[in-house]
């Protein structure tokens, strides 16, 4: 377990929770990333600016961490383009089918004790575990 990083994971989780809570308290909106990004693709007038700022923050934040710590942010993707595109389409379909994603249901929905979000989170965690098992032990 060379990737076990409890302190940075704890800090990251706390920051995600804080950001979700602040968004709900300050704007009354749920910080569901799939809904925010999806609405950028079909923008409503007057609703576009904060969504673009939110997504820009997701892109800029790792760069700020890299700048502040002088540690390079590395992303290693060990898969081919066809698998990545297929996975992206399946995730998009799943978030559409489930009316949300891990941030909307898993972070914001569970914290509001939403039964729908709790069930959705259980389902996508089980599907993720099954996918990892199949990809590692059946497909190889």
C-alpha positions in Angstrom: 0.0 0.0 0.0 2.4 2.6 -1.2 -0.4 5.0 -2.1 -1.8 5.2 1.5 -1.9 8.9 2.3 -4.2 9.4 5.3 -3.3 13.0 6.1 -3.7 14.4 2.6 -6.8 12.3 2.1 -8.3 13.7 5.4 -7.4 17.3 4.4 -8.8 16.8 0.9 -12.0 15.2 2.3 -12.5 18.1 4.8 -12.0 20.7 2.0 -14.5 18.9 -0.2 -17.0 18.8 2.7 -16.3 22.5 3.5 -16.8 23.6 -0.1 -20.0 21.6 -0.4 -21.3 23.1 2.8 -20.4 26.6 1.8 -22.0 26.2 -1.6 -25.2 25.0 0.0 -25.2 27.7 2.8 -24.2 30.6 0.5 -26.2 29.8 -2.7 -28.7 27.1 -1.7 -27.3 24.9 -4.4 -26.0 21.3 -4.2 -22.3 20.8 -5.3 -23.0 18.0 -7.8 -20.3 18.2 -10.4 -22.1 16.3 -13.1 -25.1 18.7 -12.9 -22.8 21.7 -12.9 -20.8 20.6 -15.9 -23.9 19.3 -17.7 -25.6 22.6 -17.3 -22.6 24.3 -18.9 -23.4 22.3 -22.0 -26.9 23.7 -22.2 -26.5 27.1 -20.3 -29.3 29.1 -18.9 -28.7 32.9 -19.1 -27.5 34.3 -15.8 -26.6 30.8 -14.5 -23.5 30.2 -16.5 -20.8 32.3 -14.7 -20.8 30.6 -11.4 -20.8 27.2 -13.1 -17.8 28.1 -15.2 -16.0 29.5 -12.1 -16.7 26.2 -10.3 -15.3 24.1 -13.1 -12.3 26.4 -13.5 -11.6 26.0 -9.8 -11.5 22.2 -10.3 -8.8 22.7 -12.9 -6.8 25.5 -11.2 -6.7 24.0 -7.7 -4.1 21.3 -8.4 -2.0 23.8 -10.2 -2.1 26.1 -7.1 -1.2 23.1 -4.9 1.7 22.4 -7.2 2.8 26.0 -7.0 2.5 26.2 -3.2 4.3 22.9 -2.5 6.8 22.8 -5.4 5.7 19.2 -5.9 4.7 18.2 -9.4 1.1 17.0 -9.9 1.3 13.8 -11.9 -1.5 12.0 -13.5 -0.8 8.5 -14.8 -3.4 6.9 -17.0 -2.6 3.3 -17.9 -5.4 2.8 -20.4 -6.0 3.3 -24.1 -8.3 6.0 -25.6 -11.1 3.5 -26.4 -11.4 2.4 -22.8 -11.3 6.0 -21.5 -14.0 7.1 -24.0 -16.1 4.1 -23.1 -15.7 4.7 -19.4 -16.5 8.4 -19.8 -19.7 7.6 -21.7 -20.7 5.0 -19.1 -20.1 7.4 -16.3 -22.1 10.1 -18.1 -25.0 7.6 -18.7 -24.8 6.5 -15.0 -25.0 10.1 -13.7 -27.9 10.8 -16.0 -29.7 7.6 -15.0 -29.0 8.1 -11.3 -29.8 11.9 -11.3 -26.4 12.7 -9.9 -22.8 11.7 -9.3 -20.6 10.9 -6.3 -20.3 14.5 -5.3 -24.0 15.2 -5.5 -25.3 12.0 -3.9 -22.2 10.8 -2.0 -21.1 14.0 -0.4 -24.1 16.3 -0.4 -27.0 13.9 -0.4 -25.8 11.6 2.3 -25.0 14.6 4.5 -28.6 15.7 4.1 -29.7 12.1 5.0 -31.5 11.8 1.6 -32.7 8.2 1.2 -32.4 8.4 -2.5 -28.8 9.6 -2.3 -27.9 6.9 0.2 -29.3 4.2 -2.1 -27.6 5.7 -5.1 -24.3 5.8 -3.3 -24.6 2.2 -2.3 -25.4 1.2 -5.8 -22.6 3.1 -7.5 -20.1 1.9 -4.9 -21.2 -1.7 -5.4 -21.0 -1.2 -9.2 -17.5 0.2 -8.9 -16.3 -2.7 -6.7 -17.8 -5.2 -9.2 -16.1 -3.4 -12.1 -12.7 -3.4 -10.4 -13.1 -7.1 -9.6 -14.1 -8.0 -13.2 -11.4 -5.8 -14.8 -8.6 -7.2 -12.5 -9.7 -10.8 -12.0 -11.8 -11.8 -15.0 -10.6 -9.7 -17.9 -7.0 -9.5 -16.6 
